[in-house]
């Protein structure tokens, strides 16, 4: 599978994604709507922006037209779907591509890709453990406990 050429990294500032879908909602007369899971997995759309100089735009154009055939061929691209930046197999959503020259020499290439979140690499029980550990030790709690251990708990030891 082709990989996005080195140095053509999506900008973080212009980066977003939508939900994976798969949930149905039915209106109920006189009551709360009902929800149901239609399917468990699914792709999400990620809005991607590449800011490219003249050379990188040439490389991108060759890659776009000849290697991934305008997005029809699946390729690997670094994305953050919730667990840090990692390679995701993506396709460019038809009709979302644009390339705009800035006032200078940069080209801003924007498009949407579809990719499956890396959350599906973990099991439901792995997810429960992750949530439980975070609930117990969260950002501040873990650091506070380490500080307690390093600065208070170990000071009771007499090394003389």
C-alpha positions in Angstrom: 0.0 0.0 0.0 1.4 3.4 -0.9 2.3 5.8 1.9 2.0 9.6 1.9 5.5 10.9 1.0 7.7 12.1 3.8 7.4 15.8 4.6 3.8 16.0 3.4 2.3 16.0 6.9 -1.1 17.3 7.6 -1.1 20.6 9.6 -2.5 20.2 13.1 -4.2 23.6 13.2 -6.5 22.8 10.3 -7.3 19.3 11.4 -10.7 17.9 12.4 -12.8 14.8 12.1 -16.4 13.7 12.4 -18.1 10.8 14.1 -18.1 7.3 12.9 -21.9 6.9 12.4 -23.7 3.6 13.0 -26.3 4.9 15.5 -30.0 5.1 14.5 -32.6 7.4 16.1 -36.3 7.0 15.9 -38.8 9.7 16.9 -41.5 8.5 19.4 -44.7 10.4 19.7 -45.1 11.9 23.2 -41.8 10.4 24.4 -38.1 10.3 24.3 -36.6 9.2 21.0 -35.2 5.7 20.8 -31.6 5.0 19.9 -30.1 1.8 18.5 -26.7 0.6 17.2 -27.0 -0.1 13.4 -23.4 -1.2 13.1 -20.4 -1.3 15.4 -17.4 -0.2 13.4 -17.2 2.6 10.8 -15.0 5.1 9.1 -14.8 8.7 10.2 -14.1 11.6 7.9 -11.0 13.6 8.6 -10.5 17.1 7.2 -6.9 17.3 6.1 -4.8 20.4 5.1 -1.3 20.2 3.6 0.7 23.4 3.3 3.2 22.7 0.5 6.1 24.6 -1.1 6.7 24.4 -4.9 8.7 21.2 -4.7 6.4 19.4 -2.2 3.4 20.4 -4.3 5.0 18.8 -7.3 5.6 15.6 -5.3 2.1 15.7 -4.0 0.6 16.2 -7.5 2.6 13.2 -8.9 1.5 11.1 -5.9 -2.1 12.2 -6.2 -2.5 11.6 -9.9 -0.3 8.6 -10.6 0.1 6.7 -7.3 -3.3 7.0 -5.5 -5.3 7.8 -8.6 -7.0 10.9 -7.2 -7.8 9.1 -4.0 -9.3 6.0 -5.4 -6.4 3.9 -4.2 -6.1 3.4 -0.4 -2.9 4.8 1.1 -1.3 5.2 4.5 -1.4 8.6 6.1 -0.4 9.8 9.6 -3.6 10.9 11.4 -4.6 11.2 15.1 -7.9 9.4 15.6 -7.6 9.6 19.4 -4.4 7.8 20.4 -1.7 10.1 18.9 -0.5 10.3 15.4 -0.3 6.9 13.7 -0.6 5.6 10.1 -4.2 5.0 9.0 -5.4 3.5 5.7 -7.3 6.2 4.0 -9.2 7.1 0.8 -9.9 10.7 -0.3 -13.6 11.4 -0.3 -14.7 12.4 -3.9 -15.6 16.1 -4.3 -13.6 17.3 -1.3 -10.2 18.1 -3.0 -9.1 21.7 -3.4 -5.7 23.4 -4.0 -5.2 27.1 -3.3 -2.2 29.3 -3.8 -1.5 31.6 -0.9 -0.2 35.1 -1.4 3.3 33.7 -1.3 4.6 30.6 -2.9 2.8 28.0 -0.7 0.0 25.8 -2.0 -2.7 24.9 0.5 -4.2 21.5 -0.4 -7.3 20.5 1.5 -9.5 17.3 1.3 -11.4 14.9 3.4 -10.3 11.3 3.9 -12.1 8.4 5.4 -10.3 6.2 7.9 -11.2 3.8 10.7 -10.2 4.9 14.2 -7.3 3.1 16.0 -9.8 2.6 18.9 -10.9 -0.5 17.0 -7.4 -2.0 17.6 -8.4 -2.5 21.3 -11.0 -4.7 22.7 -14.0 -3.6 24.8 -12.3 -4.9 27.9 -9.1 -3.0 27.0 -11.3 0.2 26.8 -12.8 -0.5 30.2 -9.3 -0.9 31.8 -8.2 2.3 30.1 -11.2 4.2 31.5 -10.9 2.7 34.9 -7.1 3.6 35.2 -7.9 7.1 34.1 -10.7 7.4 36.5 -8.5 6.2 39.4 -5.3 8.1 38.5 -6.3 10.7 35.8 -3.9 13.4 34.7 -3.5 15.2 38.0 -4.1 12.2 40.3 -1.2 10.2 38.9 1.3 13.0 39.1 0.2 13.9 42.6 0.6 10.3 43.7 4.1 10.2 42.1 5.1 13.4 43.9 3.8 12.0 47.2 5.9 8.9 46.7 9.0 10.7 45.6 8.9 13.6 48.2 7.1 12.1 51.2 6.8 8.3 51.2 10.5 7.7 50.5 11.7 10.3 53.0 10.9 7.9 55.8 13.8 5.7 54.8 17.0 6.3 56.8 20.0 5.9 54.5 22.6 6.6 57.2 
